[in-house]
Amino acid sequence: MAQIREIMEKNVITIEHDKTALDAACLISEKDVSFLVIMKDGKPVGVLSESDFVKRLAADNKTASDVIVSEIMSSKFRWVEPETELEDAIQKMLNNNIRRLVILDDNKLVGVITQTDLTGFLRDKLLVDKTIKNIQKN
């Protein structure tokens, strides 16, 4: 089918591990994204999603300006390489019940992919395939 590199988002929104949860919340709001990749010394060390805010901040009644991102991030994030086949990435997401994957090339952050990205790509592919079949019928 396709490789992840063909549909991954290359403009990844990141934040340093020592910033506050308030900084992260403002960045998520400003950039209108659902998660951030957490960086330390130029390498990804975790992800921070909207659900992390709910589970690890709001539910514990913590103050966002008092909490460091590394305290509430998910450090066990899933990743694939740019050459990963789309089917393999989808299977990894399903097996791990996750909605996003970090894309690493030689341990360097090069992109991300979300369920929304995959859904859009597959929808477009189905539409193109259907159009081709209709043209071939005529």
Order of alpha helices (4+ residues) and beta strands (2+ residues): beta-alpha-beta-beta-alpha-alpha-beta-alpha-beta-beta-alpha
